[in-house]
Amino acid sequence: MDLFSSVGTQEILMILLVAIIVIGPNKIAEFGKTLGNVSRNLKKASTDFTSNITREIEDEEKQKKTSPPATAPPDKKS
């Protein structure tokens, strides 16, 4: 899924213009750097979460293969 696949040049220019007005021209670089760091951290957290879940699933599947099947207790007739 590409975040900017549906955003055209005009939309990007409008976003930049609004950012310059709201944030100010002096703070744009700092804001971009901060936004990049946040994006990088979120991507890393997402990757870590996915790999942890995958590892847990693989461990459970391995454990199921190595452990003997559970046997049901025999029926007791009174």
mmJSON file of the N, C-alpha and C atoms, coordinates in Angstrom:
{"data_MODEL":{"atom_site":{
"group_PDB":["ATOM","ATOM","ATOM","ATOM","ATOM","ATOM","ATOM","ATOM","ATOM","ATOM","ATOM","ATOM","ATOM","ATOM","ATOM","ATOM","ATOM","ATOM","ATOM","ATOM","ATOM","ATOM","ATOM","ATOM","ATOM","ATOM","ATOM","ATOM","ATOM","ATOM","ATOM","ATOM","ATOM","ATOM","ATOM","ATOM","ATOM","ATOM","ATOM","ATOM","ATOM","ATOM","ATOM","ATOM","ATOM","ATOM","ATOM","ATOM","ATOM","ATOM","ATOM","ATOM","ATOM","ATOM","ATOM","ATOM","ATOM","ATOM","ATOM","ATOM","ATOM","ATOM","ATOM","ATOM","ATOM","ATOM","ATOM","ATOM","ATOM","ATOM","ATOM","ATOM","ATOM","ATOM","ATOM","ATOM","ATOM","ATOM","ATOM","ATOM","ATOM","ATOM","ATOM","ATOM","ATOM","ATOM","ATOM","ATOM","ATOM","ATOM","ATOM","ATOM","ATOM","ATOM","ATOM","ATOM","ATOM","ATOM","ATOM","ATOM","ATOM","ATOM","ATOM","ATOM","ATOM","ATOM","ATOM","ATOM","ATOM","ATOM","ATOM","ATOM","ATOM","ATOM","ATOM","ATOM","ATOM","ATOM","ATOM","ATOM","ATOM","ATOM","ATOM","ATOM","ATOM","ATOM","ATOM","ATOM","ATOM","ATOM","ATOM","ATOM","ATOM","ATOM","ATOM","ATOM","ATOM","ATOM","ATOM","ATOM","ATOM","ATOM","ATOM","ATOM","ATOM","ATOM","ATOM","ATOM","ATOM","ATOM","ATOM","ATOM","ATOM","ATOM","ATOM","ATOM","ATOM","ATOM","ATOM","ATOM","ATOM","ATOM","ATOM","ATOM","ATOM","ATOM","ATOM","ATOM","ATOM","ATOM","ATOM","ATOM","ATOM","ATOM","ATOM","ATOM","ATOM","ATOM","ATOM","ATOM","ATOM","ATOM","ATOM","ATOM","ATOM","ATOM","ATOM","ATOM","ATOM","ATOM","ATOM","ATOM","ATOM","ATOM","ATOM","ATOM","ATOM","ATOM","ATOM","ATOM","ATOM","ATOM","ATOM","ATOM","ATOM","ATOM","ATOM","ATOM","ATOM","ATOM","ATOM","ATOM","ATOM","ATOM","ATOM","ATOM","ATOM","ATOM","ATOM","ATOM","ATOM","ATOM","ATOM","ATOM","ATOM","ATOM","ATOM","ATOM","ATOM","ATOM","ATOM","ATOM","ATOM","ATOM"],
"id":[1,2,3,4,5,6,7,8,9,10,11,12,13,14,15,16,17,18,19,20,21,22,23,24,25,26,27,28,29,30,31,32,33,34,35,36,37,38,39,40,41,42,43,44,45,46,47,48,49,50,51,52,53,54,55,56,57,58,59,60,61,62,63,64,65,66,67,68,69,70,71,72,73,74,75,76,77,78,79,80,81,82,83,84,85,86,87,88,89,90,91,92,93,94,95,96,97,98,99,100,101,102,103,104,105,106,107,108,109,110,111,112,113,114,115,116,117,118,119,120,121,122,123,124,125,126,127,128,129,130,131,132,133,134,135,136,137,138,139,140,141,142,143,144,145,146,147,148,149,150,151,152,153,154,155,156,157,158,159,160,161,162,163,164,165,166,167,168,169,170,171,172,173,174,175,176,177,178,179,180,181,182,183,184,185,186,187,188,189,190,191,192,193,194,195,196,197,198,199,200,201,202,203,204,205,206,207,208,209,210,211,212,213,214,215,216,217,218,219,220,221,222,223,224,225,226,227,228,229,230,231,232,233,234],
"type_symbol":["N","C","C","N","C","C","N","C","C","N","C","C","N","C","C","N","C","C","N","C","C","N","C","C","N","C","C","N","C","C","N","C","C","N","C","C","N","C","C","N","C","C","N","C","C","N","C","C","N","C","C","N","C","C","N","C","C","N","C","C","N","C","C","N","C","C","N","C","C","N","C","C","N","C","C","N","C","C","N","C","C","N","C","C","N","C","C","N","C","C","N","C","C","N","C","C","N","C","C","N","C","C","N","C","C","N","C","C","N","C","C","N","C","C","N","C","C","N","C","C","N","C","C","N","C","C","N","C","C","N","C","C","N","C","C","N","C","C","N","C","C","N","C","C","N","C","C","N","C","C","N","C","C","N","C","C","N","C","C","N","C","C","N","C","C","N","C","C","N","C","C","N","C","C","N","C","C","N","C","C","N","C","C","N","C","C","N","C","C","N","C","C","N","C","C","N","C","C","N","C","C","N","C","C","N","C","C","N","C","C","N","C","C","N","C","C","N","C","C","N","C","C","N","C","C","N","C","C","N","C","C","N","C","C"],
"label_atom_id":["N","CA","C","N","CA","C","N","CA","C","N","CA","C","N","CA","C","N","CA","C","N","CA","C","N","CA","C","N","CA","C","N","CA","C","N","CA","C","N","CA","C","N","CA","C","N","CA","C","N","CA","C","N","CA","C","N","CA","C","N","CA","C","N","CA","C","N","CA","C","N","CA","C","N","CA","C","N","CA","C","N","CA","C","N","CA","C","N","CA","C","N","CA","C","N","CA","C","N","CA","C","N","CA","C","N","CA","C","N","CA","C","N","CA","C","N","CA","C","N","CA","C","N","CA","C","N","CA","C","N","CA","C","N","CA","C","N","CA","C","N","CA","C","N","CA","C","N","CA","C","N","CA","C","N","CA","C","N","CA","C","N","CA","C","N","CA","C","N","CA","C","N","CA","C","N","CA","C","N","CA","C","N","CA","C","N","CA","C","N","CA","C","N","CA","C","N","CA","C","N","CA","C","N","CA","C","N","CA","C","N","CA","C","N","CA","C","N","CA","C","N","CA","C","N","CA","C","N","CA","C","N","CA","C","N","CA","C","N","CA","C","N","CA","C","N","CA","C","N","CA","C","N","CA","C","N","CA","C","N","CA","C","N","CA","C","N","CA","C","N","CA","C"],
"label_alt_id":[null,null,null,null,null,null,null,null,null,null,null,null,null,null,null,null,null,null,null,null,null,null,null,null,null,null,null,null,null,null,null,null,null,null,null,null,null,null,null,null,null,null,null,null,null,null,null,null,null,null,null,null,null,null,null,null,null,null,null,null,null,null,null,null,null,null,null,null,null,null,null,null,null,null,null,null,null,null,null,null,null,null,null,null,null,null,null,null,null,null,null,null,null,null,null,null,null,null,null,null,null,null,null,null,null,null,null,null,null,null,null,null,null,null,null,null,null,null,null,null,null,null,null,null,null,null,null,null,null,null,null,null,null,null,null,null,null,null,null,null,null,null,null,null,null,null,null,null,null,null,null,null,null,null,null,null,null,null,null,null,null,null,null,null,null,null,null,null,null,null,null,null,null,null,null,null,null,null,null,null,null,null,null,null,null,null,null,null,null,null,null,null,null,null,null,null,null,null,null,null,null,null,null,null,null,null,null,null,null,null,null,null,null,null,null,null,null,null,null,null,null,null,null,null,null,null,null,null,null,null,null,null,null,null],
"label_comp_id":["MET","MET","MET","ASP","ASP","ASP","LEU","LEU","LEU","PHE","PHE","PHE","SER","SER","SER","SER","SER","SER","VAL","VAL","VAL","GLY","GLY","GLY","THR","THR","THR","GLN","GLN","GLN","GLU","GLU","GLU","ILE","ILE","ILE","LEU","LEU","LEU","MET","MET","MET","ILE","ILE","ILE","LEU","LEU","LEU","LEU","LEU","LEU","VAL","VAL","VAL","ALA","ALA","ALA","ILE","ILE","ILE","ILE","ILE","ILE","VAL","VAL","VAL","ILE","ILE","ILE","GLY","GLY","GLY","PRO","PRO","PRO","ASN","ASN","ASN","LYS","LYS","LYS","ILE","ILE","ILE","ALA","ALA","ALA","GLU","GLU","GLU","PHE","PHE","PHE","GLY","GLY","GLY","LYS","LYS","LYS","THR","THR","THR","LEU","LEU","LEU","GLY","GLY","GLY","ASN","ASN","ASN","VAL","VAL","VAL","SER","SER","SER","ARG","ARG","ARG","ASN","ASN","ASN","LEU","LEU","LEU","LYS","LYS","LYS","LYS","LYS","LYS","ALA","ALA","ALA","SER","SER","SER","THR","THR","THR","ASP","ASP","ASP","PHE","PHE","PHE","THR","THR","THR","SER","SER","SER","ASN","ASN","ASN","ILE","ILE","ILE","THR","THR","THR","ARG","ARG","ARG","GLU","GLU","GLU","ILE","ILE","ILE","GLU","GLU","GLU","ASP","ASP","ASP","GLU","GLU","GLU","GLU","GLU","GLU","LYS","LYS","LYS","GLN","GLN","GLN","LYS","LYS","LYS","LYS","LYS","LYS","THR","THR","THR","SER","SER","SER","PRO","PRO","PRO","PRO","PRO","PRO","ALA","ALA","ALA","THR","THR","THR","ALA","ALA","ALA","PRO","PRO","PRO","PRO","PRO","PRO","ASP","ASP","ASP","LYS","LYS","LYS","LYS","LYS","LYS","SER","SER","SER"],
"label_asym_id":["A","A","A","A","A","A","A","A","A","A","A","A","A","A","A","A","A","A","A","A","A","A","A","A","A","A","A","A","A","A","A","A","A","A","A","A","A","A","A","A","A","A","A","A","A","A","A","A","A","A","A","A","A","A","A","A","A","A","A","A","A","A","A","A","A","A","A","A","A","A","A","A","A","A","A","A","A","A","A","A","A","A","A","A","A","A","A","A","A","A","A","A","A","A","A","A","A","A","A","A","A","A","A","A","A","A","A","A","A","A","A","A","A","A","A","A","A","A","A","A","A","A","A","A","A","A","A","A","A","A","A","A","A","A","A","A","A","A","A","A","A","A","A","A","A","A","A","A","A","A","A","A","A","A","A","A","A","A","A","A","A","A","A","A","A","A","A","A","A","A","A","A","A","A","A","A","A","A","A","A","A","A","A","A","A","A","A","A","A","A","A","A","A","A","A","A","A","A","A","A","A","A","A","A","A","A","A","A","A","A","A","A","A","A","A","A","A","A","A","A","A","A","A","A","A","A","A","A","A","A","A","A","A","A"],
"label_entity_id":["1","1","1","1","1","1","1","1","1","1","1","1","1","1","1","1","1","1","1","1","1","1","1","1","1","1","1","1","1","1","1","1","1","1","1","1","1","1","1","1","1","1","1","1","1","1","1","1","1","1","1","1","1","1","1","1","1","1","1","1","1","1","1","1","1","1","1","1","1","1","1","1","1","1","1","1","1","1","1","1","1","1","1","1","1","1","1","1","1","1","1","1","1","1","1","1","1","1","1","1","1","1","1","1","1","1","1","1","1","1","1","1","1","1","1","1","1","1","1","1","1","1","1","1","1","1","1","1","1","1","1","1","1","1","1","1","1","1","1","1","1","1","1","1","1","1","1","1","1","1","1","1","1","1","1","1","1","1","1","1","1","1","1","1","1","1","1","1","1","1","1","1","1","1","1","1","1","1","1","1","1","1","1","1","1","1","1","1","1","1","1","1","1","1","1","1","1","1","1","1","1","1","1","1","1","1","1","1","1","1","1","1","1","1","1","1","1","1","1","1","1","1","1","1","1","1","1","1","1","1","1","1","1","1"],
"label_seq_id":[1,1,1,2,2,2,3,3,3,4,4,4,5,5,5,6,6,6,7,7,7,8,8,8,9,9,9,10,10,10,11,11,11,12,12,12,13,13,13,14,14,14,15,15,15,16,16,16,17,17,17,18,18,18,19,19,19,20,20,20,21,21,21,22,22,22,23,23,23,24,24,24,25,25,25,26,26,26,27,27,27,28,28,28,29,29,29,30,30,30,31,31,31,32,32,32,33,33,33,34,34,34,35,35,35,36,36,36,37,37,37,38,38,38,39,39,39,40,40,40,41,41,41,42,42,42,43,43,43,44,44,44,45,45,45,46,46,46,47,47,47,48,48,48,49,49,49,50,50,50,51,51,51,52,52,52,53,53,53,54,54,54,55,55,55,56,56,56,57,57,57,58,58,58,59,59,59,60,60,60,61,61,61,62,62,62,63,63,63,64,64,64,65,65,65,66,66,66,67,67,67,68,68,68,69,69,69,70,70,70,71,71,71,72,72,72,73,73,73,74,74,74,75,75,75,76,76,76,77,77,77,78,78,78],
"pdbx_PDB_ins_code":[null,null,null,null,null,null,null,null,null,null,null,null,null,null,null,null,null,null,null,null,null,null,null,null,null,null,null,null,null,null,null,null,null,null,null,null,null,null,null,null,null,null,null,null,null,null,null,null,null,null,null,null,null,null,null,null,null,null,null,null,null,null,null,null,null,null,null,null,null,null,null,null,null,null,null,null,null,null,null,null,null,null,null,null,null,null,null,null,null,null,null,null,null,null,null,null,null,null,null,null,null,null,null,null,null,null,null,null,null,null,null,null,null,null,null,null,null,null,null,null,null,null,null,null,null,null,null,null,null,null,null,null,null,null,null,null,null,null,null,null,null,null,null,null,null,null,null,null,null,null,null,null,null,null,null,null,null,null,null,null,null,null,null,null,null,null,null,null,null,null,null,null,null,null,null,null,null,null,null,null,null,null,null,null,null,null,null,null,null,null,null,null,null,null,null,null,null,null,null,null,null,null,null,null,null,null,null,null,null,null,null,null,null,null,null,null,null,null,null,null,null,null,null,null,null,null,null,null,null,null,null,null,null,null],
"Cartn_x":[0.846,0.0,0.898,0.756,1.564,0.778,1.344,0.66,0.398,1.336,1.218,0.78,0.227,-0.148,-1.293,-2.175,-3.313,-3.142,-1.98,-1.735,-0.943,-1.508,-0.858,0.041,0.652,1.574,0.866,-0.334,-1.065,-1.396,-1.767,-2.089,-0.857,0.282,1.521,1.908,1.791,2.1,1.155,-0.105,-1.067,-0.723,-0.348,0.039,1.274,2.26,3.467,3.148,2.273,1.89,1.21,0.285,-0.399,0.605,1.558,2.569,3.433,3.806,4.615,3.836,2.556,1.735,1.551,1.251,0.954,2.22,3.226,4.433,5.44,5.538,6.531,7.69,8.285,9.354,10.606,10.851,12.061,11.972,10.762,10.573,10.263,10.172,9.809,10.831,12.118,13.151,13.098,12.951,12.866,11.617,10.511,9.266,9.409,10.032,10.257,11.135,12.165,13.061,12.305,11.518,10.732,9.72,9.068,8.094,8.768,9.952,10.707,11.088,11.516,11.875,10.666,9.517,8.301,7.907,7.974,7.636,8.569,9.86,10.842,10.577,10.291,10.017,8.746,7.71,6.483,6.708,7.479,7.764,8.565,9.544,10.352,9.48,8.602,7.715,6.787,6.282,5.409,6.151,7.379,8.194,8.515,8.888,9.189,7.965,6.816,5.577,5.254,5.351,5.062,6.015,7.3,8.269,8.05,7.674,7.39,6.178,5.136,3.932,4.257,5.001,5.382,6.213,7.161,8.001,7.171,6.216,5.357,4.524,3.99,3.194,4.056,5.271,6.176,6.556,6.787,7.121,5.967,4.742,3.576,3.414,3.623,3.514,4.586,5.8,6.881,6.55,5.989,5.646,4.539,3.582,2.508,3.057,4.05,4.628,5.455,6.125,7.013,6.311,5.21,4.527,3.582,3.466,2.56,1.116,0.247,-1.171,-1.765,-2.627,-3.272,-4.283,-4.291,-5.248,-6.375,-7.545,-8.711,-8.76,-9.211,-9.307,-10.345,-10.155,-11.13,-12.466,-13.528,-14.863,-15.043,-15.586,-15.846,-17.346,-17.646,-19.049,-19.336,-20.385,-20.725,-21.731],
"Cartn_y":[-1.166,0.0,1.236,2.038,3.235,4.431,5.124,6.236,7.39,7.657,8.818,8.475,7.305,6.9,7.737,8.22,8.994,10.5,10.937,12.356,12.896,13.92,14.504,15.666,16.253,17.369,18.573,18.868,20.026,19.857,18.649,18.412,18.572,18.075,18.206,19.678,20.437,21.87,22.591,22.215,22.85,22.512,21.265,20.865,21.641,21.779,22.541,24.014,24.599,25.997,26.187,25.303,25.38,25.185,24.254,24.02,25.253,25.927,27.141,28.224,28.328,29.349,29.015,27.776,27.39,27.291,26.595,26.328,27.467,28.03,29.066,28.505,29.31,28.819,28.374,28.918,28.572,27.212,26.749,25.499,24.304,24.506,23.417,22.28,22.598,21.551,20.744,21.433,20.746,19.866,20.376,19.617,18.379,18.517,17.387,16.327,16.762,15.824,15.057,15.764,15.129,14.158,14.564,13.7,12.446,12.588,11.438,10.477,11.026,10.183,9.414,10.091,9.434,8.321,8.611,7.611,6.41,6.642,5.565,4.713,5.372,4.642,3.796,4.333,3.569,2.362,2.543,1.432,0.347,0.753,-0.213,-0.962,-0.248,-0.889,-1.88,-1.516,-2.406,-3.662,-3.489,-4.624,-5.537,-4.959,-5.746,-6.528,-5.872,-6.516,-7.695,-7.484,-8.543,-9.722,-9.433,-10.527,-11.281,-10.587,-11.262,-12.18,-11.713,-12.532,-13.749,-13.538,-14.646,-15.677,-15.204,-16.105,-16.902,-16.26,-16.956,-18.034,-17.724,-18.701,-19.89,-19.618,-20.699,-21.555,-20.926,-21.68,-22.584,-22.078,-22.885,-24.064,-23.828,-24.921,-25.979,-25.536,-26.466,-27.284,-26.619,-27.289,-28.32,-28.003,-28.948,-30.187,-30.005,-31.133,-32.023,-31.441,-32.227,-32.835,-32.277,-32.815,-33.933,-34.969,-36.073,-35.611,-36.217,-35.816,-36.173,-35.339,-35.578,-36.713,-37.603,-38.718,-38.43,-38.821,-38.611,-39.69,-39.35,-40.357,-41.401,-42.654,-43.69,-43.435,-43.837,-43.679,-44.658,-44.199,-45.06,-45.348,-46.607,-46.999,-47.443,-46.882,-47.229,-48.319],
"Cartn_z":[0.0,0.0,0.0,-1.025,-1.149,-0.633,0.324,0.975,0.016,-0.881,-1.747,-3.169,-3.401,-4.75,-5.303,-4.442,-4.929,-4.732,-4.255,-4.027,-5.21,-5.855,-7.019,-6.646,-7.66,-7.459,-6.848,-7.344,-6.817,-5.336,-4.957,-3.55,-2.665,-3.134,-2.361,-2.215,-3.297,-3.226,-2.26,-2.261,-1.346,0.103,0.364,1.717,2.168,1.287,1.621,1.888,1.081,1.277,2.631,2.967,4.267,5.402,5.217,6.249,6.456,5.384,5.512,6.246,5.952,6.611,8.088,8.399,9.774,10.618,10.12,10.902,10.784,9.619,9.379,8.585,7.738,6.866,7.616,8.781,9.535,10.207,10.479,11.217,10.305,8.998,8.081,8.138,8.099,8.112,9.412,10.526,11.822,11.883,11.381,11.357,10.472,9.322,8.423,9.058,9.757,10.437,11.521,12.301,13.352,12.762,11.696,11.03,10.482,9.924,9.433,10.549,11.686,12.837,13.363,13.445,13.909,12.939,11.656,10.643,10.732,10.893,11.001,12.245,13.365,14.609,14.506,13.87,13.697,12.798,11.731,10.828,11.554,12.363,13.114,14.121,14.816,15.786,15.093,13.93,13.172,12.728,12.248,11.819,12.994,14.129,15.328,15.8,15.801,16.229,15.314,14.006,13.042,13.21,13.391,13.537,14.851,15.911,17.188,17.075,16.436,16.255,15.397,14.317,13.443,14.198,15.001,15.789,16.788,17.45,18.411,17.718,16.556,15.812,15.413,14.926,14.543,15.747,16.896,18.109,18.534,18.455,18.816,17.87,16.56,15.596,15.838,16.173,16.483,17.723,18.723,19.978,19.742,18.877,18.577,17.884,17.023,16.296,17.213,18.198,19.059,20.264,20.708,21.895,21.475,22.304,21.964,22.072,21.3,21.372,22.729,23.185,24.482,24.33,25.297,25.26,26.224,25.825,26.675,27.747,28.92,29.978,29.601,30.009,29.663,30.352,29.656,30.233,31.38,32.475,33.638,33.67,33.664,33.746,35.18,35.744,37.119,37.17],
"occupancy":[1.0,1.0,1.0,1.0,1.0,1.0,1.0,1.0,1.0,1.0,1.0,1.0,1.0,1.0,1.0,1.0,1.0,1.0,1.0,1.0,1.0,1.0,1.0,1.0,1.0,1.0,1.0,1.0,1.0,1.0,1.0,1.0,1.0,1.0,1.0,1.0,1.0,1.0,1.0,1.0,1.0,1.0,1.0,1.0,1.0,1.0,1.0,1.0,1.0,1.0,1.0,1.0,1.0,1.0,1.0,1.0,1.0,1.0,1.0,1.0,1.0,1.0,1.0,1.0,1.0,1.0,1.0,1.0,1.0,1.0,1.0,1.0,1.0,1.0,1.0,1.0,1.0,1.0,1.0,1.0,1.0,1.0,1.0,1.0,1.0,1.0,1.0,1.0,1.0,1.0,1.0,1.0,1.0,1.0,1.0,1.0,1.0,1.0,1.0,1.0,1.0,1.0,1.0,1.0,1.0,1.0,1.0,1.0,1.0,1.0,1.0,1.0,1.0,1.0,1.0,1.0,1.0,1.0,1.0,1.0,1.0,1.0,1.0,1.0,1.0,1.0,1.0,1.0,1.0,1.0,1.0,1.0,1.0,1.0,1.0,1.0,1.0,1.0,1.0,1.0,1.0,1.0,1.0,1.0,1.0,1.0,1.0,1.0,1.0,1.0,1.0,1.0,1.0,1.0,1.0,1.0,1.0,1.0,1.0,1.0,1.0,1.0,1.0,1.0,1.0,1.0,1.0,1.0,1.0,1.0,1.0,1.0,1.0,1.0,1.0,1.0,1.0,1.0,1.0,1.0,1.0,1.0,1.0,1.0,1.0,1.0,1.0,1.0,1.0,1.0,1.0,1.0,1.0,1.0,1.0,1.0,1.0,1.0,1.0,1.0,1.0,1.0,1.0,1.0,1.0,1.0,1.0,1.0,1.0,1.0,1.0,1.0,1.0,1.0,1.0,1.0,1.0,1.0,1.0,1.0,1.0,1.0,1.0,1.0,1.0,1.0,1.0,1.0,1.0,1.0,1.0,1.0,1.0,1.0],
"B_iso_or_equiv":[0.0,0.0,0.0,0.0,0.0,0.0,0.0,0.0,0.0,0.0,0.0,0.0,0.0,0.0,0.0,0.0,0.0,0.0,0.0,0.0,0.0,0.0,0.0,0.0,0.0,0.0,0.0,0.0,0.0,0.0,0.0,0.0,0.0,0.0,0.0,0.0,0.0,0.0,0.0,0.0,0.0,0.0,0.0,0.0,0.0,0.0,0.0,0.0,0.0,0.0,0.0,0.0,0.0,0.0,0.0,0.0,0.0,0.0,0.0,0.0,0.0,0.0,0.0,0.0,0.0,0.0,0.0,0.0,0.0,0.0,0.0,0.0,0.0,0.0,0.0,0.0,0.0,0.0,0.0,0.0,0.0,0.0,0.0,0.0,0.0,0.0,0.0,0.0,0.0,0.0,0.0,0.0,0.0,0.0,0.0,0.0,0.0,0.0,0.0,0.0,0.0,0.0,0.0,0.0,0.0,0.0,0.0,0.0,0.0,0.0,0.0,0.0,0.0,0.0,0.0,0.0,0.0,0.0,0.0,0.0,0.0,0.0,0.0,0.0,0.0,0.0,0.0,0.0,0.0,0.0,0.0,0.0,0.0,0.0,0.0,0.0,0.0,0.0,0.0,0.0,0.0,0.0,0.0,0.0,0.0,0.0,0.0,0.0,0.0,0.0,0.0,0.0,0.0,0.0,0.0,0.0,0.0,0.0,0.0,0.0,0.0,0.0,0.0,0.0,0.0,0.0,0.0,0.0,0.0,0.0,0.0,0.0,0.0,0.0,0.0,0.0,0.0,0.0,0.0,0.0,0.0,0.0,0.0,0.0,0.0,0.0,0.0,0.0,0.0,0.0,0.0,0.0,0.0,0.0,0.0,0.0,0.0,0.0,0.0,0.0,0.0,0.0,0.0,0.0,0.0,0.0,0.0,0.0,0.0,0.0,0.0,0.0,0.0,0.0,0.0,0.0,0.0,0.0,0.0,0.0,0.0,0.0,0.0,0.0,0.0,0.0,0.0,0.0,0.0,0.0,0.0,0.0,0.0,0.0],
"pdbx_formal_charge":[null,null,null,null,null,null,null,null,null,null,null,null,null,null,null,null,null,null,null,null,null,null,null,null,null,null,null,null,null,null,null,null,null,null,null,null,null,null,null,null,null,null,null,null,null,null,null,null,null,null,null,null,null,null,null,null,null,null,null,null,null,null,null,null,null,null,null,null,null,null,null,null,null,null,null,null,null,null,null,null,null,null,null,null,null,null,null,null,null,null,null,null,null,null,null,null,null,null,null,null,null,null,null,null,null,null,null,null,null,null,null,null,null,null,null,null,null,null,null,null,null,null,null,null,null,null,null,null,null,null,null,null,null,null,null,null,null,null,null,null,null,null,null,null,null,null,null,null,null,null,null,null,null,null,null,null,null,null,null,null,null,null,null,null,null,null,null,null,null,null,null,null,null,null,null,null,null,null,null,null,null,null,null,null,null,null,null,null,null,null,null,null,null,null,null,null,null,null,null,null,null,null,null,null,null,null,null,null,null,null,null,null,null,null,null,null,null,null,null,null,null,null,null,null,null,null,null,null,null,null,null,null,null,null],
"auth_seq_id":[1,1,1,2,2,2,3,3,3,4,4,4,5,5,5,6,6,6,7,7,7,8,8,8,9,9,9,10,10,10,11,11,11,12,12,12,13,13,13,14,14,14,15,15,15,16,16,16,17,17,17,18,18,18,19,19,19,20,20,20,21,21,21,22,22,22,23,23,23,24,24,24,25,25,25,26,26,26,27,27,27,28,28,28,29,29,29,30,30,30,31,31,31,32,32,32,33,33,33,34,34,34,35,35,35,36,36,36,37,37,37,38,38,38,39,39,39,40,40,40,41,41,41,42,42,42,43,43,43,44,44,44,45,45,45,46,46,46,47,47,47,48,48,48,49,49,49,50,50,50,51,51,51,52,52,52,53,53,53,54,54,54,55,55,55,56,56,56,57,57,57,58,58,58,59,59,59,60,60,60,61,61,61,62,62,62,63,63,63,64,64,64,65,65,65,66,66,66,67,67,67,68,68,68,69,69,69,70,70,70,71,71,71,72,72,72,73,73,73,74,74,74,75,75,75,76,76,76,77,77,77,78,78,78],
"auth_comp_id":["MET","MET","MET","ASP","ASP","ASP","LEU","LEU","LEU","PHE","PHE","PHE","SER","SER","SER","SER","SER","SER","VAL","VAL","VAL","GLY","GLY","GLY","THR","THR","THR","GLN","GLN","GLN","GLU","GLU","GLU","ILE","ILE","ILE","LEU","LEU","LEU","MET","MET","MET","ILE","ILE","ILE","LEU","LEU","LEU","LEU","LEU","LEU","VAL","VAL","VAL","ALA","ALA","ALA","ILE","ILE","ILE","ILE","ILE","ILE","VAL","VAL","VAL","ILE","ILE","ILE","GLY","GLY","GLY","PRO","PRO","PRO","ASN","ASN","ASN","LYS","LYS","LYS","ILE","ILE","ILE","ALA","ALA","ALA","GLU","GLU","GLU","PHE","PHE","PHE","GLY","GLY","GLY","LYS","LYS","LYS","THR","THR","THR","LEU","LEU","LEU","GLY","GLY","GLY","ASN","ASN","ASN","VAL","VAL","VAL","SER","SER","SER","ARG","ARG","ARG","ASN","ASN","ASN","LEU","LEU","LEU","LYS","LYS","LYS","LYS","LYS","LYS","ALA","ALA","ALA","SER","SER","SER","THR","THR","THR","ASP","ASP","ASP","PHE","PHE","PHE","THR","THR","THR","SER","SER","SER","ASN","ASN","ASN","ILE","ILE","ILE","THR","THR","THR","ARG","ARG","ARG","GLU","GLU","GLU","ILE","ILE","ILE","GLU","GLU","GLU","ASP","ASP","ASP","GLU","GLU","GLU","GLU","GLU","GLU","LYS","LYS","LYS","GLN","GLN","GLN","LYS","LYS","LYS","LYS","LYS","LYS","THR","THR","THR","SER","SER","SER","PRO","PRO","PRO","PRO","PRO","PRO","ALA","ALA","ALA","THR","THR","THR","ALA","ALA","ALA","PRO","PRO","PRO","PRO","PRO","PRO","ASP","ASP","ASP","LYS","LYS","LYS","LYS","LYS","LYS","SER","SER","SER"],
"auth_asym_id":["A","A","A","A","A","A","A","A","A","A","A","A","A","A","A","A","A","A","A","A","A","A","A","A","A","A","A","A","A","A","A","A","A","A","A","A","A","A","A","A","A","A","A","A","A","A","A","A","A","A","A","A","A","A","A","A","A","A","A","A","A","A","A","A","A","A","A","A","A","A","A","A","A","A","A","A","A","A","A","A","A","A","A","A","A","A","A","A","A","A","A","A","A","A","A","A","A","A","A","A","A","A","A","A","A","A","A","A","A","A","A","A","A","A","A","A","A","A","A","A","A","A","A","A","A","A","A","A","A","A","A","A","A","A","A","A","A","A","A","A","A","A","A","A","A","A","A","A","A","A","A","A","A","A","A","A","A","A","A","A","A","A","A","A","A","A","A","A","A","A","A","A","A","A","A","A","A","A","A","A","A","A","A","A","A","A","A","A","A","A","A","A","A","A","A","A","A","A","A","A","A","A","A","A","A","A","A","A","A","A","A","A","A","A","A","A","A","A","A","A","A","A","A","A","A","A","A","A","A","A","A","A","A","A"],
"auth_atom_id":["N","CA","C","N","CA","C","N","CA","C","N","CA","C","N","CA","C","N","CA","C","N","CA","C","N","CA","C","N","CA","C","N","CA","C","N","CA","C","N","CA","C","N","CA","C","N","CA","C","N","CA","C","N","CA","C","N","CA","C","N","CA","C","N","CA","C","N","CA","C","N","CA","C","N","CA","C","N","CA","C","N","CA","C","N","CA","C","N","CA","C","N","CA","C","N","CA","C","N","CA","C","N","CA","C","N","CA","C","N","CA","C","N","CA","C","N","CA","C","N","CA","C","N","CA","C","N","CA","C","N","CA","C","N","CA","C","N","CA","C","N","CA","C","N","CA","C","N","CA","C","N","CA","C","N","CA","C","N","CA","C","N","CA","C","N","CA","C","N","CA","C","N","CA","C","N","CA","C","N","CA","C","N","CA","C","N","CA","C","N","CA","C","N","CA","C","N","CA","C","N","CA","C","N","CA","C","N","CA","C","N","CA","C","N","CA","C","N","CA","C","N","CA","C","N","CA","C","N","CA","C","N","CA","C","N","CA","C","N","CA","C","N","CA","C","N","CA","C","N","CA","C","N","CA","C","N","CA","C","N","CA","C","N","CA","C","N","CA","C","N","CA","C"],
"pdbx_PDB_model_num":[1,1,1,1,1,1,1,1,1,1,1,1,1,1,1,1,1,1,1,1,1,1,1,1,1,1,1,1,1,1,1,1,1,1,1,1,1,1,1,1,1,1,1,1,1,1,1,1,1,1,1,1,1,1,1,1,1,1,1,1,1,1,1,1,1,1,1,1,1,1,1,1,1,1,1,1,1,1,1,1,1,1,1,1,1,1,1,1,1,1,1,1,1,1,1,1,1,1,1,1,1,1,1,1,1,1,1,1,1,1,1,1,1,1,1,1,1,1,1,1,1,1,1,1,1,1,1,1,1,1,1,1,1,1,1,1,1,1,1,1,1,1,1,1,1,1,1,1,1,1,1,1,1,1,1,1,1,1,1,1,1,1,1,1,1,1,1,1,1,1,1,1,1,1,1,1,1,1,1,1,1,1,1,1,1,1,1,1,1,1,1,1,1,1,1,1,1,1,1,1,1,1,1,1,1,1,1,1,1,1,1,1,1,1,1,1,1,1,1,1,1,1,1,1,1,1,1,1,1,1,1,1,1,1]
}}}
